[in-house]
Amino acid sequence: MESMMAYRQEMDEIRCEVRALAEALGVLGKAFAQESEHLRRQEQAQCLDDLRARLTQEIAEIQRAESAASYSFTKGQFVIGLAKALGASLGSVAHPTNENPLITGARHAADEWRKSAPFKTVAVAAGPRGIPEDVRVVSLSRAARETRKPESEVRAALEGRGYRIVIPGDFLRSLERLKDKVLKGTATLPFIEGRLSLKPLIPKLIQHQPKADCG
């Protein structure tokens, strides 16, 4: 009888130990889950920091390239205009007309100088796969020059593929807001940009249409 009571007491002790271990494991499990979630949020926040750094560098590089291209285009048009003015003036001297040779030259130069092409419209395109996987910097101006289409058509083509075109500064600021949400656990990656309130690229900035081939 005493052995049976001792056995029961031993079993009760074992059960208490098992319950204590189960509770400890539950607490550890929650702690691990919380730490895992914390690490996940930190990793995603770092991913957004890396994306912001990459975009900042690409935006600066593309903007510099656009400024250089604009300068080269303007310089080239000026030189071509002067050459046409000189040629037209000399031609008018060789073959006189009722028009003053200088006026003839100025008219030909003005025709050349009136030619234009789009430059410096740089934007961030956020695609349907979300942030950070589907984000890139685009020069609407360069694409317009290369395709000889208005910037508005270039933008429409990108939007037709599911991209939202956003002013670079606005997008970079939106990444900071998204990072705060990720750290608080109210947002996660990949983040579908359509859910984020972003100011679209100002339409009047992309309506410029080249009057002639930029050569």
Contacts in CASP RR format, 6 or more apart in sequence:
PFRMAT RR
TARGET T0000
AUTHOR 0000-0000-0000
METHOD contacts of the structure
MODEL  1
MESMMAYRQEMDEIRCEVRALAEALGVLGKAFAQESEHLRRQEQAQCLDD
LRARLTQEIAEIQRAESAASYSFTKGQFVIGLAKALGASLGSVAHPTNEN
PLITGARHAADEWRKSAPFKTVAVAAGPRGIPEDVRVVSLSRAARETRKP
ESEVRAALEGRGYRIVIPGDFLRSLERLKDKVLKGTATLPFIEGRLSLKP
LIPKLIQHQPKADCG
41 182 0 8 1.000
41 183 0 8 1.000
41 185 0 8 1.000
42 183 0 8 1.000
44 182 0 8 1.000
44 188 0 8 1.000
44 189 0 8 1.000
45 179 0 8 1.000
45 182 0 8 1.000
45 183 0 8 1.000
47 132 0 8 1.000
47 189 0 8 1.000
48 131 0 8 1.000
48 132 0 8 1.000
48 175 0 8 1.000
48 178 0 8 1.000
48 179 0 8 1.000
48 182 0 8 1.000
48 189 0 8 1.000
49 179 0 8 1.000
50 132 0 8 1.000
51 131 0 8 1.000
51 132 0 8 1.000
51 135 0 8 1.000
51 175 0 8 1.000
52 172 0 8 1.000
52 175 0 8 1.000
52 176 0 8 1.000
55 124 0 8 1.000
55 135 0 8 1.000
55 137 0 8 1.000
55 168 0 8 1.000
55 171 0 8 1.000
55 172 0 8 1.000
55 175 0 8 1.000
56 172 0 8 1.000
58 137 0 8 1.000
59 122 0 8 1.000
59 124 0 8 1.000
59 137 0 8 1.000
59 168 0 8 1.000
62 122 0 8 1.000
62 137 0 8 1.000
62 139 0 8 1.000
62 142 0 8 1.000
63 120 0 8 1.000
63 122 0 8 1.000
65 139 0 8 1.000
65 142 0 8 1.000
66 119 0 8 1.000
66 120 0 8 1.000
66 121 0 8 1.000
66 122 0 8 1.000
66 139 0 8 1.000
66 141 0 8 1.000
66 142 0 8 1.000
67 119 0 8 1.000
67 120 0 8 1.000
69 119 0 8 1.000
69 142 0 8 1.000
70 119 0 8 1.000
70 120 0 8 1.000
73 117 0 8 1.000
73 119 0 8 1.000
73 214 0 8 1.000
77 112 0 8 1.000
77 113 0 8 1.000
77 115 0 8 1.000
78 113 0 8 1.000
80 112 0 8 1.000
81 108 0 8 1.000
81 109 0 8 1.000
81 112 0 8 1.000
81 113 0 8 1.000
82 109 0 8 1.000
84 105 0 8 1.000
84 108 0 8 1.000
84 109 0 8 1.000
84 111 0 8 1.000
84 112 0 8 1.000
85 105 0 8 1.000
85 106 0 8 1.000
85 108 0 8 1.000
85 109 0 8 1.000
86 105 0 8 1.000
87 105 0 8 1.000
87 108 0 8 1.000
88 101 0 8 1.000
88 104 0 8 1.000
88 105 0 8 1.000
88 107 0 8 1.000
88 108 0 8 1.000
88 109 0 8 1.000
89 101 0 8 1.000
89 102 0 8 1.000
89 104 0 8 1.000
89 105 0 8 1.000
90 101 0 8 1.000
91 101 0 8 1.000
91 104 0 8 1.000
92 99 0 8 1.000
92 100 0 8 1.000
92 101 0 8 1.000
92 104 0 8 1.000
92 105 0 8 1.000
93 101 0 8 1.000
97 104 0 8 1.000
114 211 0 8 1.000
114 212 0 8 1.000
115 210 0 8 1.000
115 211 0 8 1.000
115 212 0 8 1.000
115 213 0 8 1.000
115 214 0 8 1.000
116 208 0 8 1.000
116 210 0 8 1.000
116 211 0 8 1.000
116 212 0 8 1.000
116 214 0 8 1.000
117 141 0 8 1.000
117 144 0 8 1.000
117 145 0 8 1.000
117 210 0 8 1.000
117 214 0 8 1.000
118 140 0 8 1.000
118 141 0 8 1.000
118 144 0 8 1.000
118 145 0 8 1.000
118 150 0 8 1.000
118 151 0 8 1.000
118 208 0 8 1.000
118 209 0 8 1.000
118 210 0 8 1.000
119 141 0 8 1.000
119 145 0 8 1.000
120 141 0 8 1.000
121 139 0 8 1.000
121 140 0 8 1.000
121 141 0 8 1.000
121 144 0 8 1.000
121 151 0 8 1.000
121 201 0 8 1.000
121 205 0 8 1.000
121 206 0 8 1.000
121 208 0 8 1.000
122 137 0 8 1.000
122 138 0 8 1.000
122 139 0 8 1.000
122 140 0 8 1.000
122 141 0 8 1.000
122 168 0 8 1.000
123 137 0 8 1.000
123 138 0 8 1.000
123 140 0 8 1.000
123 155 0 8 1.000
123 165 0 8 1.000
123 166 0 8 1.000
123 167 0 8 1.000
123 168 0 8 1.000
123 201 0 8 1.000
124 135 0 8 1.000
124 136 0 8 1.000
124 137 0 8 1.000
124 138 0 8 1.000
124 165 0 8 1.000
124 166 0 8 1.000
124 167 0 8 1.000
124 168 0 8 1.000
124 171 0 8 1.000
124 172 0 8 1.000
125 135 0 8 1.000
125 136 0 8 1.000
125 137 0 8 1.000
125 138 0 8 1.000
125 158 0 8 1.000
125 163 0 8 1.000
125 164 0 8 1.000
125 165 0 8 1.000
125 166 0 8 1.000
126 134 0 8 1.000
126 135 0 8 1.000
126 163 0 8 1.000
126 164 0 8 1.000
126 166 0 8 1.000
126 171 0 8 1.000
126 193 0 8 1.000
126 194 0 8 1.000
126 198 0 8 1.000
127 134 0 8 1.000
127 135 0 8 1.000
127 161 0 8 1.000
127 162 0 8 1.000
127 163 0 8 1.000
127 164 0 8 1.000
127 193 0 8 1.000
128 134 0 8 1.000
128 162 0 8 1.000
128 163 0 8 1.000
128 192 0 8 1.000
129 190 0 8 1.000
130 190 0 8 1.000
130 191 0 8 1.000
130 192 0 8 1.000
130 193 0 8 1.000
131 175 0 8 1.000
131 178 0 8 1.000
131 189 0 8 1.000
131 190 0 8 1.000
131 191 0 8 1.000
131 192 0 8 1.000
131 193 0 8 1.000
132 189 0 8 1.000
132 190 0 8 1.000
133 190 0 8 1.000
134 190 0 8 1.000
135 171 0 8 1.000
137 168 0 8 1.000
138 158 0 8 1.000
138 165 0 8 1.000
140 151 0 8 1.000
140 154 0 8 1.000
140 155 0 8 1.000
140 165 0 8 1.000
140 206 0 8 1.000
141 151 0 8 1.000
143 149 0 8 1.000
143 151 0 8 1.000
143 154 0 8 1.000
144 150 0 8 1.000
144 151 0 8 1.000
144 153 0 8 1.000
144 154 0 8 1.000
144 210 0 8 1.000
145 210 0 8 1.000
145 214 0 8 1.000
147 153 0 8 1.000
147 154 0 8 1.000
148 210 0 8 1.000
148 213 0 8 1.000
150 207 0 8 1.000
150 208 0 8 1.000
150 209 0 8 1.000
150 210 0 8 1.000
151 206 0 8 1.000
151 207 0 8 1.000
151 208 0 8 1.000
151 209 0 8 1.000
152 203 0 8 1.000
152 206 0 8 1.000
152 207 0 8 1.000
152 209 0 8 1.000
154 206 0 8 1.000
155 165 0 8 1.000
155 201 0 8 1.000
155 206 0 8 1.000
158 165 0 8 1.000
159 165 0 8 1.000
164 193 0 8 1.000
164 194 0 8 1.000
164 198 0 8 1.000
164 200 0 8 1.000
165 200 0 8 1.000
165 201 0 8 1.000
166 174 0 8 1.000
166 198 0 8 1.000
166 199 0 8 1.000
166 200 0 8 1.000
166 201 0 8 1.000
167 199 0 8 1.000
167 200 0 8 1.000
167 201 0 8 1.000
167 202 0 8 1.000
170 198 0 8 1.000
170 199 0 8 1.000
171 198 0 8 1.000
174 196 0 8 1.000
174 198 0 8 1.000
177 196 0 8 1.000
178 187 0 8 1.000
178 191 0 8 1.000
178 196 0 8 1.000
181 187 0 8 1.000
182 188 0 8 1.000
182 189 0 8 1.000
END
